[in-house]
Amino acid sequence: MNEMSNAAEPGAEEFPYILHEGSGPQTLVLLHGTGGDEHDLLPLAQALAPDRRYLSPRGRVKEGSMNRWFARLRPGILDFDDVRRRAGELRDFLLRQAESRGLDPAGLWALGFSNGANIAAAMLLLYPDLFAGALLLRPMLPLDRVEGIPDLSGRKIFLAAGSFDQMIPRESTEELISLLRESRADLTVNWADAGHGFGPEELSMVKPWLEAALG
């Protein structure tokens, strides 16, 4: 695997990350779940899109020893002000990386799991021009309010939810689905007979969707 890493302690505006080079104009931005790091989603990305480019940063918010993308007041209760602040920081980082690495900024795709799916969903709603598409695995609605309905026309989004997910309130996921539909996203939703984990049966559904979406 051809990778470049920034594992050193980042500055105020930087994130530790791994960049894996690949073919095509798109870059999959890998956003790990709570307690993960920049390595966590690399096997999933390789299973879904082995020949593509990945940019995998590490969340900089600490909850005890666990990495996260934004703070929460307690499990299931998000710090919405911090969601907005951290979403802006991550957006700025991605645009700097696109410029410095010569990546196509119009080819950024989010692949997020759990807390990573939540920050990706927040960025879709706050910065609708940022991502060309997204895979949201086990997300919930990460914002308490949205100023107007964002225009996500043409954005391809696959949302994978678990019917027996005890970590995410189903109504919050359904609120996110409704908002994405109102935003005119090209949305595919799959409710699996599963909990919070993302299993091989779902991977077999997501892989052909992603291949077709990336072209």
C-alpha positions in Angstrom: 0.0 0.0 0.0 1.4 3.4 -1.0 0.8 5.6 2.0 1.9 9.0 3.3 1.4 9.6 7.0 1.4 12.6 9.2 1.7 10.9 12.6 3.4 13.8 14.3 1.6 15.9 16.9 -0.6 18.2 14.7 -0.7 22.0 14.9 -3.8 23.9 15.9 -5.4 23.4 12.5 -4.1 20.0 11.5 -5.1 16.4 12.0 -2.9 13.3 12.1 -3.8 11.4 8.9 -2.9 8.7 6.4 -3.1 9.3 2.7 -3.3 6.2 0.5 -2.8 6.9 -3.2 -5.1 5.3 -5.8 -6.7 5.7 -9.1 -9.5 8.0 -10.2 -10.4 11.6 -9.4 -12.3 10.7 -6.2 -10.9 10.7 -2.7 -12.6 8.7 0.1 -12.4 10.6 3.4 -12.4 7.9 6.1 -14.0 9.0 9.4 -13.7 6.6 12.2 -16.0 5.9 15.1 -15.5 6.7 18.8 -12.2 5.3 20.1 -10.8 4.7 16.6 -8.0 6.3 14.7 -6.8 6.9 11.2 -6.1 3.2 10.7 -9.5 1.8 11.6 -11.5 2.2 8.4 -8.6 1.3 6.0 -9.6 -2.4 5.8 -13.2 -1.4 5.1 -12.1 1.0 2.4 -9.9 -1.6 0.8 -12.8 -4.1 0.8 -15.2 -1.6 -0.7 -13.0 0.3 -3.2 -9.5 -1.3 -3.3 -8.1 0.9 -6.1 -9.2 4.3 -4.8 -7.5 7.1 -3.0 -8.2 7.4 0.8 -7.6 10.3 3.1 -8.0 9.1 6.7 -7.6 11.6 9.5 -7.9 11.1 13.2 -10.4 12.9 15.3 -8.8 15.4 17.7 -11.4 15.5 20.5 -10.6 13.3 23.5 -13.2 11.6 25.7 -11.0 9.9 28.2 -8.5 8.1 26.1 -10.9 7.8 23.1 -10.6 9.8 19.9 -13.8 11.5 18.7 -14.7 14.1 16.1 -16.7 16.3 18.5 -17.7 16.4 22.2 -20.8 15.0 23.7 -22.5 15.7 27.0 -23.2 12.1 27.6 -23.8 9.0 25.3 -26.5 9.9 22.9 -26.5 13.7 23.8 -24.3 15.7 21.5 -22.7 19.1 22.1 -24.2 20.8 19.1 -22.0 23.9 19.3 -18.9 21.7 19.3 -20.3 19.7 16.3 -20.5 23.0 14.3 -17.1 24.1 15.3 -15.4 20.8 14.6 -17.2 20.4 11.3 -15.7 23.7 10.2 -12.2 22.7 11.3 -12.4 19.4 9.4 -13.8 21.1 6.3 -10.9 23.5 6.3 -8.4 20.7 6.8 -9.8 18.8 3.8 -9.7 21.8 1.6 -6.1 22.5 2.6 -5.2 18.9 1.8 -6.9 19.0 -1.5 -5.0 22.1 -2.5 -1.6 20.9 -1.2 -1.9 17.4 -2.5 -3.4 18.3 -5.8 -6.7 16.4 -5.1 -9.9 17.3 -6.9 -11.9 19.2 -4.2 -15.1 18.2 -6.2 -14.2 14.5 -5.8 -14.3 14.2 -2.0 -16.5 11.4 -0.7 -17.2 10.7 3.0 -17.1 7.3 4.5 -18.0 7.5 8.1 -18.9 5.0 10.8 -20.9 6.0 14.0 -19.3 9.2 15.3 -17.5 9.6 12.0 -20.9 9.2 10.1 -22.3 11.9 12.4 -19.6 14.4 11.6 -20.0 13.6 7.9 -23.7 14.1 8.1 -23.2 17.5 9.9 -20.8 18.6 7.1 -23.3 17.5 4.4 -25.9 19.7 6.1 -23.7 22.7 7.0 -21.5 22.6 3.8 -23.6 21.0 1.1 -21.0 21.7 -1.6 -18.2 19.9 0.1 -18.8 16.2 -0.5 -19.8 14.7 -3.8 -21.4 11.8 -1.9 -21.2 9.8 1.3 -21.5 6.5 3.0 -23.1 7.0 6.4 -22.8 3.9 8.5 -24.9 4.0 11.7 -25.5 7.8 11.8 -27.9 9.9 13.8 -29.0 13.5 13.4 -26.0 15.5 14.6 -27.5 19.0 14.8 -30.3 20.6 16.8 -31.2 23.0 14.0 -30.4 23.7 10.4 -30.6 27.2 8.9 -32.8 26.5 5.9 -32.9 23.3 3.9 -29.5 22.7 2.3 -29.4 21.8 -1.4 -27.9 18.3 -1.8 -29.2 17.7 -5.3 -27.0 15.2 -7.1 -25.2 14.1 -3.9 -25.3 10.3 -3.7 -25.7 9.1 -0.2 -26.0 5.6 1.2 -27.3 5.4 4.8 -26.9 2.1 6.6 -28.8 1.8 9.9 -29.3 -1.1 12.3 -32.9 -1.9 13.3 -31.6 -3.2 16.7 -28.9 -0.5 17.3 -29.0 0.2 21.0 -26.5 3.0 20.7 -28.5 5.3 18.4 -32.1 6.4 18.9 -34.0 5.2 15.9 -36.1 8.4 15.8 -32.8 10.4 15.4 -31.7 8.4 12.4 -35.2 8.8 10.9 -35.0 12.5 11.4 -31.7 12.6 9.6 -33.2 10.5 6.7 -36.2 12.9 6.4 -33.9 15.9 6.4 -31.6 14.4 3.7 -34.7 13.7 1.6 -35.9 17.2 2.0 -32.5 18.4 0.9 -33.1 16.4 -2.4 -30.1 14.1 -1.9 -30.0 11.0 -4.1 -30.5 8.9 -1.0 -30.4 5.1 -0.5 -31.4 3.8 2.9 -30.9 0.3 4.2 -32.3 -0.8 7.6 -30.4 -4.1 8.5 -31.5 -6.6 11.0 -28.4 -5.7 13.0 -27.1 -3.7 15.9 -24.4 -1.1 15.9 -21.8 -3.2 14.1 -21.5 -3.1 10.3 -21.5 -6.7 9.0 -20.5 -8.5 5.8 -24.1 -8.8 4.5 -24.3 -5.0 4.4 -20.9 -4.7 2.9 -22.1 -6.9 0.0 -24.9 -4.3 -0.6 -22.7 -1.2 -0.3 -19.9 -2.3 -2.5 -21.8 -2.4 -5.8 -23.6 0.8 -4.9 -20.2 2.6 -4.3 -18.7 1.2 -7.5 -21.6 2.5 -9.5 -21.7 5.8 -7.7 -17.9 6.5 -8.2 -18.1 5.4 -11.9 
